[in-house]
Amino acid sequence: MTINTDRVNLIERVALFRHSLIARLLPDELPPSERAAEIQRLTNQDHIIPGSTRNRVAESTLRGWCRDYQRGGFDALKPKPRADSGEPRALRPALAEQLMQIKEENPTLPVRRVIEQARKENHIDEHEVVAVSTVHRLFQRLGLMTPQTGEAPNDRRRFAFANAGQLWMSDVMHGPAVIDHQRRKRKTYLIAFIDDATRVITHAQFAFSENTQSFLPVFKQALLRRGLPERLYVDNGASYRSHHLSLVCAKLNVALIHARPYQPQGKGKIERFFRTCRAQLITHLNDQDTASLAAINRRLATWVEAEYHHSPHRGLDQQTPLERWSQVSGAVRYPDQHLDLDELFLFETARKVNTDRTVSLNGKLFEVDPTLVGLRVTLRFNPANPDAPVGVVHDGKFIGTAKPVDLYANCFVKRHRRSGVIDTNTPPDTRAALTMRSLDNGGNKNSGESN
């Protein structure tokens, strides 16, 4: 059976869109006035909604997504088949009239409470489905949704979270030129993560670029060293807007928050760290420190751990970052021991399998299971390690590992007609062995030559 890969990708894009909207609404300690203001901003804003021609999201929808995420994580945000599929979805005229009457008598009553009251008064049958979004659209069309008033005006003021791990910030600083493996001088970029409450640098590293492939390995090391943040506050650069970063954060239950365009004031703490880094580290680097990327990263790690983390900080009442960390890091959550971070951080790319059962990745040819010829598959790989195995996924299921093409060995491999059936219940190695044995015994009994 041919699988609609575009449908699978759309479901994931929809879930990521929903997560991006509710990221600012998830923290439990968010004041009600700020949550209400954020909801109001999101409902008044036009959005590009994957798979939909609509451009607005209702308040009840946002709150429903928040509840779904808190109960079931990222997967709960994926669209599901409607429970009332095939049934009439419009409200009965008599029921619509009763709902409007309840709302008019209680203008401030939320939509869900209106539906609950109608059900208590037996206006809604026991098994009748009444969607909150349907009632919300009805009230909005009739002008019954009263806007929230009396909200506090926006202001800017300094802030600091109380506990480690509540908020991390990340940004990139342009670094010095360093000699690469081809003996050329290349510009570097310092990718850093800072914990808001303690000013601890959870991890920092120089790289030759500031793209996603350079950013994600630094993020992974930060998670391994200092646990999982509740929120990650970043700017709007391409590496921070990547699909892969959004997916990783969603699966780790990390709220990914992007700074609003032209409003970078919230990144003051990490900008202050970069100024300290320039003054205390960059200006004192010598030729030996910039002899290679590994050398400058060793020098950076030494300075962060031996000097920066042990220096009194004015923003911490003259405590050092490590002293503050030891006091407020008791609630930091760490990755589950059964979670495979290496697997989670693998990059993905879609490919169509050629008729010779090969796919191309980063200029190299790989062979995959012959039953995948003509189908679209997802390759999962580690760009930082070109020699690492390349996984093959089809329809969300792991099929096997792609093998580099050996052109000479293929001169002596017997060709067989593919079955067109993918048995994902059998381990890849066992499946390949059984397939070859079956074909050798029954596929060409009367022929000693390849087709």
C-alpha positions in Angstrom: 0.0 0.0 0.0 1.4 3.4 -1.0 1.5 5.8 1.9 0.7 9.5 1.6 4.0 11.0 2.9 2.7 14.6 2.3 -0.2 13.8 4.7 2.2 12.7 7.4 4.3 15.8 7.0 1.2 18.0 7.1 0.1 16.5 10.4 3.6 17.2 11.9 3.6 20.8 10.5 0.1 21.4 12.0 1.3 20.1 15.4 4.4 22.4 15.3 2.3 25.4 14.4 0.0 24.7 17.3 3.0 24.3 19.7 4.5 27.6 18.5 1.4 29.5 19.4 0.9 28.0 22.9 4.6 28.1 23.9 4.1 31.4 25.8 0.9 30.2 27.5 2.3 26.9 29.0 4.2 28.1 32.1 2.0 27.6 35.2 3.4 30.6 37.0 2.4 33.0 34.2 0.2 35.8 35.7 -3.4 35.6 34.5 -3.3 39.2 33.1 -0.2 38.3 31.0 -1.8 35.1 29.8 -5.0 37.0 28.9 -3.0 39.6 27.0 -1.1 37.0 25.1 -4.2 35.2 24.1 -5.8 38.4 23.0 -2.7 39.2 20.8 -2.8 35.7 19.3 -6.5 35.8 18.5 -6.3 39.2 16.9 -3.3 38.3 14.7 -3.3 36.7 11.3 -1.6 33.4 11.0 -0.5 31.1 8.2 -2.2 27.9 9.3 -0.8 24.7 7.6 -3.5 22.9 5.6 -6.1 25.6 6.2 -7.4 28.6 4.4 -8.3 30.3 7.7 -5.9 32.8 9.2 -7.4 33.3 12.8 -7.3 31.1 15.9 -10.0 31.3 18.5 -9.4 31.7 22.3 -11.1 28.4 23.1 -9.0 26.7 20.5 -5.8 28.0 22.1 -6.9 26.9 25.5 -7.9 23.5 24.2 -4.4 23.0 22.6 -2.8 23.9 26.0 -4.8 21.3 27.7 -4.0 18.7 25.1 -0.3 19.4 25.3 -0.2 19.3 29.1 -2.0 15.9 29.0 -0.3 14.2 26.1 2.7 16.2 25.0 3.6 17.0 21.4 1.7 14.0 19.9 -1.5 15.3 21.5 -1.3 18.4 19.2 -1.4 16.3 16.0 -4.8 16.5 14.2 -7.1 13.5 14.8 -10.1 12.3 12.8 -13.2 14.1 13.9 -15.4 12.0 16.3 -18.5 13.3 14.4 -17.2 12.4 11.0 -20.1 11.9 8.6 -22.6 13.5 11.0 -24.2 17.0 10.6 -22.0 19.6 12.3 -24.3 22.6 12.4 -26.2 23.4 15.5 -29.9 22.7 15.6 -31.8 26.0 15.3 -33.6 25.4 18.7 -30.3 24.7 20.4 -28.6 27.7 18.9 -31.5 29.9 20.2 -31.1 28.5 23.7 -27.3 29.0 23.7 -27.7 32.6 22.5 -30.3 33.2 25.3 -27.9 31.9 28.0 -25.1 34.0 26.6 -27.2 37.2 26.5 -28.3 36.7 30.1 -24.6 36.1 31.2 -22.4 38.1 28.8 -19.1 37.2 30.7 -19.9 33.5 30.8 -17.2 31.5 28.9 -18.3 29.4 25.9 -17.6 26.1 27.7 -19.8 27.2 30.7 -22.6 28.2 28.4 -22.5 24.7 26.9 -22.4 23.1 30.3 -25.4 25.1 31.5 -27.4 24.2 28.4 -26.6 20.5 29.0 -27.8 20.8 32.7 -31.0 22.4 31.5 -31.5 19.5 29.1 -31.3 21.6 26.0 -28.6 19.2 24.7 -29.2 15.5 24.3 -27.1 13.1 26.3 -25.0 11.8 23.3 -25.2 15.0 21.3 -21.8 16.5 20.4 -21.5 20.3 20.6 -18.1 21.7 19.7 -16.8 24.7 21.6 -15.4 26.2 18.3 -18.8 26.0 16.6 -20.5 27.9 19.5 -17.7 30.4 19.6 -18.1 31.2 15.9 -21.8 31.6 16.4 -21.3 34.0 19.3 -18.6 35.9 17.5 -20.7 36.3 14.3 -23.6 37.7 16.4 -21.3 40.0 18.4 -21.8 38.2 21.7 -18.2 37.8 22.5 -17.3 40.7 24.7 -13.7 41.8 24.4 -11.5 41.9 27.5 -11.1 45.3 29.0 -9.0 46.9 31.7 -5.8 45.1 30.7 -2.6 46.6 32.0 -0.5 48.6 29.5 2.6 47.0 28.1 5.8 48.0 30.0 9.4 47.0 30.0 11.2 46.1 33.2 14.0 44.0 34.4 13.1 40.4 35.3 14.9 37.3 36.7 13.5 33.9 37.2 13.8 32.4 40.7 15.0 28.8 39.9 17.5 27.3 37.6 16.1 25.8 34.4 13.0 28.0 34.3 14.4 30.0 31.3 17.5 29.6 29.1 18.5 32.2 26.5 20.6 31.5 23.4 22.3 33.7 20.9 25.3 33.9 18.6 28.3 36.2 18.7 30.8 36.8 15.9 34.2 35.4 17.0 37.8 35.6 15.8 39.3 33.9 12.7 40.6 30.4 13.3 42.7 28.1 11.1 40.6 25.2 9.7 41.7 21.7 8.6 42.7 23.1 5.2 45.1 25.5 6.9 42.9 28.5 6.0 41.7 31.2 8.3 37.9 31.2 8.8 35.6 33.3 10.8 34.0 31.7 13.8 30.7 32.1 15.7 30.2 31.6 19.4 27.0 29.8 20.1 26.0 30.0 23.8 23.2 29.1 26.2 22.8 31.0 29.6 20.5 30.1 32.5 18.5 33.2 33.4 18.3 32.7 37.2 21.9 31.8 37.8 23.9 33.3 34.8 25.5 29.8 34.4 26.6 29.1 30.9 25.0 25.7 30.3 27.2 25.3 27.3 29.1 27.4 24.8 31.1 26.5 21.7 32.7 28.1 18.7 31.7 26.9 15.2 32.5 27.8 11.6 28.9 28.7 10.9 25.7 29.7 12.7 23.3 27.3 11.0 21.1 24.6 12.5 23.8 21.9 12.0 26.2 23.9 14.2 23.6 25.0 16.7 21.9 21.7 17.6 25.1 19.9 18.8 25.7 22.8 21.2 22.1 22.6 22.5 22.5 18.8 23.0 25.6 19.2 25.1 23.9 21.9 27.2 21.0 19.5 27.9 23.4 16.7 29.0 25.4 19.1 31.2 22.7 21.2 32.9 19.3 19.4 32.4 16.2 20.4 30.5 14.9 24.1 30.5 11.3 24.8 30.8 11.6 27.6 28.2 14.2 28.5 25.6 14.3 32.1 24.5 15.9 32.8 21.1 15.8 35.4 18.4 14.4 35.0 14.9 17.5 33.8 13.1 17.2 30.9 10.5 18.8 28.4 12.9 16.3 29.2 15.6 13.3 29.0 13.2 14.3 25.6 11.9 11.8 22.8 11.8 14.2 20.4 13.5 14.8 22.7 16.5 11.0 23.1 16.9 10.5 19.4 16.8 13.3 18.7 19.4 11.9 21.3 21.8 8.3 20.0 21.4 9.3 16.4 22.1 11.4 17.4 25.2 8.5 19.6 26.5 10.6 22.8 26.2 8.7 25.9 25.3 10.5 27.5 22.4 10.0 31.3 22.6 11.1 33.7 19.8 11.9 37.3 20.5 9.4 39.6 18.8 10.9 41.3 15.7 12.7 44.6 16.5 12.3 44.0 20.3 15.6 42.3 21.4 15.5 43.9 24.9 14.8 40.5 26.5 18.2 39.1 25.6 20.2 41.5 27.8 21.7 38.8 30.0 23.3 36.8 27.2 24.5 40.0 25.5 26.1 41.0 28.8 27.9 37.6 28.8 29.2 38.2 25.3 30.6 41.6 26.3 32.4 39.9 29.3 33.7 37.2 26.9 35.1 39.8 24.5 36.8 41.7 27.3 38.2 38.8 29.3 38.8 36.1 26.7 38.8 37.2 23.1 41.3 40.1 23.6 43.7 37.7 25.3 43.8 34.9 22.7 47.1 34.1 21.2 48.2 32.2 18.0 48.1 28.9 19.8 44.5 29.4 20.9 43.4 30.1 17.4 45.4 27.3 15.8 42.3 25.2 15.4 38.6 25.1 16.3 39.4 22.4 18.9 42.0 24.7 20.5 39.8 27.7 20.8 37.0 25.6 22.3 39.4 24.2 24.9 40.4 27.7 25.8 36.8 28.8 26.0 35.8 25.9 28.2 38.7 26.6 30.6 37.8 30.3 30.9 34.1 29.6 31.5 34.6 26.9 34.1 37.6 28.3 35.9 37.0 32.0 35.7 33.5 33.1 34.6 31.6 30.7 36.8 33.7 31.6 39.9 33.5 35.4 39.5 31.1 37.4 41.7 28.2 38.8 39.6 26.5 42.1 40.3 23.2 40.8 39.1 23.4 38.0 41.6 24.1 40.2 44.6 27.8 39.4 44.3 27.3 35.7 44.3 29.1 33.6 41.7 27.0 31.8 39.0 27.9 28.4 40.5 27.0 29.5 44.1 23.6 30.6 42.9 23.2 27.4 40.9 23.9 25.3 43.9 21.1 27.1 45.8 18.3 27.1 43.2 18.9 24.1 41.0 17.0 21.5 43.1 14.1 21.3 40.7 16.1 21.0 37.5 14.8 18.1 35.4 17.2 16.0 33.5 16.6 13.8 30.3 15.0 10.5 31.0 17.6 7.7 31.2 15.6 5.8 28.6 15.6 8.7 26.2 18.0 8.4 23.3 19.2 12.0 22.7 21.4 10.9 19.9 18.4 9.5 18.1 16.3 12.6 18.9 18.9 15.0 17.5 19.4 13.2 14.2 18.7 15.3 11.1 16.0 14.2 8.7 15.6 14.6 4.9 13.2 13.1 2.4 14.3 11.2 -0.6 12.7 9.2 -3.4 14.3 5.7 -3.9 15.7 5.3 -7.4 15.0 2.2 -9.5 18.4 0.9 -8.6 17.4 1.0 -4.9 19.8 3.9 -4.2 19.4 7.3 -2.6 21.7 10.3 -2.5 22.8 12.1 0.7 25.5 14.8 0.9 27.0 13.7 -2.4 27.1 10.0 -1.5 25.1 7.1 -2.8 23.4 4.6 -0.4 21.5 1.4 -0.9 18.2 0.7 0.8 15.7 -2.2 1.1 14.6 -3.1 -2.5 11.0 -3.1 -1.5 11.2 0.7 -1.2 12.0 1.4 -4.9 9.9 4.2 -6.1 8.7 5.3 -2.7 9.6 8.4 -0.7 11.5 7.7 2.5 13.0 9.7 5.3 16.8 9.5 5.9 17.9 10.1 9.5 21.6 11.0 9.8 24.2 12.8 11.9 25.8 15.6 9.8 28.6 16.0 12.4 29.7 12.4 11.8 29.6 11.4 8.1 30.6 7.8 9.0 27.6 7.3 11.3 24.8 4.9 10.2 22.0 6.4 8.1 18.6 5.2 9.2 15.7 4.7 6.7 12.1 5.5 7.9 9.0 4.9 5.8 5.5 5.8 7.0 6.9 6.6 10.5 8.4 3.2 10.9 12.1 2.3 11.0 12.9 0.1 8.0 16.6 -0.4 8.3 20.0 1.1 7.7 21.2 2.5 4.4 24.5 1.0 3.2 27.1 2.9 1.1 27.0 1.6 -2.4 29.9 -0.8 -3.3 29.9 -0.7 -7.1 32.4 -3.5 -7.5 30.6 -5.8 -5.1 27.3 -5.2 -7.0 28.9 -6.7 -10.1 28.4 -10.2 -8.5 25.1 -9.7 -6.7 22.2 -11.7 -8.0 19.2 -9.5 -8.9 15.6 -10.5 -8.0 12.1 -9.2 -8.6 10.9 -7.1 -5.6 7.8 -8.2 -3.8 6.4 -4.7 -3.1 5.5 -5.7 0.5 7.4 -4.1 3.4 7.3 -6.3 6.6 8.1 -3.8 9.3 7.4 -6.4 12.1 10.6 -8.3 11.3 14.0 -6.8 12.2 15.7 -5.4 9.1 18.7 -7.8 9.1 16.4 -10.9 9.6 14.0 -9.6 7.0 16.8 -9.2 4.4 18.1 -12.7 5.1 14.7 -14.3 4.8 13.9 -12.4 1.6 17.2 -13.5 0.0 16.7 -17.1 1.1 13.2 -17.2 -0.2 14.1 -15.8 -3.6 17.2 -18.1 -3.9 15.0 -21.2 -3.2 11.9 -20.4 -5.2 12.4 -17.3 -7.4 14.9 -18.7 -10.0 15.1 -22.5 -9.6 15.7 -23.2 -13.3 18.1 -20.4 -13.9 21.7 -20.1 -12.9 22.2 -16.7 -14.3 21.2 -13.2 -13.2 18.3 -11.5 -14.9 
